[in-house]
Amino acid sequence: MRLRNPNSTKKRKKEVADLSRHQNCYEGERLDELLRSIKREVESEKLLNEALPEKIWLKQQFAVGVNDVTRVLERMAPSADSGTAVSAQNPGSKGRPSTQLQAIILACDCNPRWLTRHVPGLAESRKVPVILVKDGKRGSLRLGEVVQLKTAIALGIKVKGNSINRVVEEILLSDDSSS
């Protein structure tokens, strides 16, 4: 039987608190409103684009999961000092520009914490804002509801110029004005 180190629990709570202070952290009513507004736009966009199967359409709109979000971030070029994302060509993309992420929604209450520890730093190097969600132990369950999956620890919103991007832009602007 493996015993838990009481210091590791304290350390994990401190990491989450430190991360929450530096990023946009949503919990409670604020989290409910965030997820409700994004789900509403996902549903309306799906109705407008019924030609594609739902799973393919969702894959075009979101990077789902820590691995997919990390992959897309790594394929994005690091941002220039000017603060704008540099559009880069991925060597294996055969002339297509790499996919750009508008924002990342990350469940900060996942366990083990090392699953997501690298995402905020990588996102910062690409000038992609991170929105943290915290709902006890249910953050990943709540994110999964947005994309009709059981759980999702991370969601990257791809830049597509649709209503999903507009609502995320409004959320990011309201966070900037309240900071």
N, C-alpha and C positions, 0 to 999 in steps of 0.2 A: 504494500500500500504506500502511495506517495503522499507525503504530507506537504501542505502548502506553506510556503514561507510567508509569514505575516507582513514582512517588509515588501514583498512583491505586490501585494494588494495595495499597500500605501503608495508604492512607486507608480503603479498603474493609474490610480486615481489622480496622482499629481500630474502625470503625463497628459491625461485627458483634460484636467483643469488648465494646464499650461497651453495646450492646443486650443481649447475653447476660447481663451483670452485673445489669442492672435487671429482667430478665424471667425466667420459668421456661424454662430451656434444656435440652432433651433431646437426648442423643446416645448412641451405643453401646447397651449392654444396656438402659439406662433408656428409650431411644427405642423399642427393640423391644417392651418390655413395654407402653408407652403405646399404641402402634399396635395391638398384639395385643388388648389389652383393649377398645379402641374398636371394632375390627373384629368381635370376638366379640359385642358388644352390638348392632351394626348388623345382623349376621346373625340374631340371635334376634328383634329387633324386626321385621325383614322377614318372618320366618316367621309372626309373629303378625298381620301386616297384609298378607296376600296379595291383598286386593281391588284395590289400586291397582297400576298398572304401576310397575316398579322405578325408572325415571327420575323419575317424578312423586313417588314416595314419598321418594326421596333429596333432591329439591328441597324437600320439606316439612320435612326434618330438618336440612339443611345449606345454608348460603350457600357456594357453590363458586366459588373464584377470587377474585382481588384485586378485580375490578370489582364482583362481587356482594356481597362482604363490605363493601366501601366503601359501596355503595348502602344496604345494610341499616343500617350504622352511622350514615350521614348521616340516615336517616329516624328513627332513635331520638332521643329527646330527650336533651339533655345532662343529666347527673346532677345532682341537688341536692347541696348541700354535706354533707348527712347521709350520703352514701355509698351511697344506694340509687337505683336507676334510677327515673326518673319515667316513668310510663306516659302517653304523649302521643298525641294524635290527629294523624295525618298529614293535611294539608289535602286531599289527593286520595284519601283512603281511604274516604270516605263512611261515617264513623261507626265503622269498625273500628280497633281499637288497632294501633299499628305492631308489626312483628315485633321480638322481643327476642333478642339473642344472649347465650348463657351464657358462651361463651369463644371465642377465635379461636386456631386452630393455624396457625402461620405458618412457612414454610420460610425460614430466615434466610440460607441459602447460595445464594439465587437470583441470577441475573445477567441484566440489570443491577440493581443494588441499588435504584435509584430507583423500581422497580416497587412496592416494599413500604415504602418509607421513611415514608410518611404514615400507615400503618395503626396502629402503636403509639400515636402521639399522639392519633389520633382515637378509638381504643379507650379510652385513658385518660380522655378527656373524657366518655365514656359509662359509665365504671366497668366495662368489660368486660375481664377478664384475657386476656393474650396468652401462649400457650405456644409457644415457639420450638422448631423441630426443626432439627437440624444433622447432616447425614450426608454429609460431603464435598460432592460436587456432586449428590447423589441425594435431597435433602430433598423436592423437589417430586414426584419419582417415588414416594417412600414415601407421601406424603399422597394422591396419586392412587389408590393401591391401596385406600385406605379407602372411596372412593366409586366404585370401578370405572372410573376414567379413567386415561389414560396419565400425566398430570401434574396437579397442583393446587398452586399456590404458597400459597394460603390456603384454610382451611376455617373457616367460622363455624358453631358448633353452636347451633341455634335452641332456644329454651326451649319444650319440648313436654311436660315432666313424665313422660318415659319412662325406660327403663333406660339409654339413651345419656346422658341428662342426669344420672342418678344416678352413673354411672361417672366422668363428667367432674367432677362435684362431689367425689367421693372423691379424684380426682387433684389437684384444686385445694386441697382441705383438707390432703392429705399434703404438698403443696409449702409451704403456709403454716406447717405445724408443723415442717418441716425447715429453714425459713429462720431 
